[in-house]
Amino acid sequence: MTTDPGSPHIEVRGLRRTYGSGAEAFEAVRGVDLVVEPGTVVALLGTNGAGKTSALEVVEGLAPPTAGQVRVLGLDPVADRAEVRRRTGVLLQSSGFPADLTVGETLTMWAATMTAPRPVADALAELDLADRVDVRVRSLSGGELRRLDLACTLLGDPEVVLLDEPTTGLDPESRRRVWELVAGLRDRGRSVLLTTHHLEEAEELADRVAIMHAGRIVREGTPAQLGADHPSTIRFEGAAPAGLPDLAGLPAAARVSTEHGSTTIESHDLQATLTALLAAAADGGVRLAGLEARSASLESVFLAIASGADGADQSAPLEGAVR
Ligand SMILES: Nc1ncnc2c1ncn2[C@@H]1O[C@H](COP(=O)(O)OP(=O)(O)OP(=O)(O)O)[C@@H](O)[C@H]1O
């Protein structure tokens, strides 16, 4: 069975997932719509317990939806499980490899379950595990184990890759390496749906970001689109020194606050506000300690949602499909 060229690799419509029943019932996913096109990376972000893993598990075919529809490569991940599994790479939050096997044996065993695996040596090299090939799984560090897990996920050269927190526990260099791998998958027309708590990971990797909160997708778009409505920030240590004009009067300044030992100026035009601030500091002979300026980022969007300041309605149903 083939997928129509150009049709979405993943399509989620009105997904709901409830744990338990009766008075104990808890709805972890409350009407999620999500589309992942071929050759794109979509990052699912969210607060703890937002429902990311619960939604991803349905896409992975590990659980049926309570309501709604999920299609992977045009197929039902539960009813067509064998076909979907063959063409999909799944990285769960934690692995369950036999501890007594070596890295090489683990990959060879994994490859034996596949119809067309890539050479094990390629997978080892790709994840920087070539020098660990004879080490037993029980002796691997957390980061090495995560990389072995990823090597297994990608061994069958899957068309669709589902990654639940792929870089948790990795050092910065390994994390960069994984980012390159994911970017390479996209360049080869693969589609990737990943969950992450690392906002810079989503910013760096994702073509589209969906932010979940309390079971719903409350924001969705490119990282730039999501940041567009939020102010940039300028920050320096301490209160505003004498010699500066009223900071709230700087061009495009939105809000000025001094707390936790630093002053923050929110700006709707970072360049205009910063230029005026630096000119005023130069005129007044003032030095601004620890000065930093940051464009609006996913972080500011995320924090606003997590704190409720964003106004993301947690009780109303999500309107419209996310596409
Ligand atoms: N088997 C279960 N039975 C009952 N409730 C569950 C079960 N699994 C998850 N939940 C609840 O569903 C909600 C969503 O959990 P889920 O693991 O999907 O969130 P998440 O967004 O992946 O969170 P995190 O970022 O913390 O991993 C949580 O409140 C969790 O306690």
The ligand as a Gaussian input file, in Angstrom:
#p B3LYP/6-31G(d) Opt

LIG

0 1
 N       -2.334000       5.569000      32.504000
 C       -2.809000       6.711000      32.981000
 N       -3.857000       6.736000      33.819000
 C       -4.365000       7.902000      34.294000
 N       -3.875000       9.116000      33.981000
 C       -2.813000       9.141000      33.147000
 C       -2.224000       7.960000      32.618000
 N       -1.186000       8.334000      31.827000
 C       -1.133000       9.665000      31.864000
 N       -2.103000      10.164000      32.663000
 C       -2.368000      11.581000      32.946000
 O       -2.654000      12.225000      31.722000
 C       -2.119000      13.545000      31.725000
 C       -1.243000      13.730000      30.504000
 O       -0.079000      12.933000      30.657000
 P        1.025000      12.861000      29.512000
 O        2.085000      11.920000      29.970000
 O        0.364000      12.594000      28.217000
 O        1.543000      14.365000      29.509000
 P        2.847000      14.978000      28.858000
 O        2.417000      16.240000      28.177000
 O        3.533000      13.965000      28.030000
 O        3.651000      15.309000      30.179000
 P        5.233000      15.431000      30.475000
 O        5.702000      16.596000      29.727000
 O        5.208000      15.665000      31.954000
 O        5.854000      14.122000      30.064000
 C       -1.380000      13.703000      33.042000
 O       -2.230000      14.398000      33.935000
 C       -1.159000      12.282000      33.512000
 O       -1.128000      12.177000      34.919000

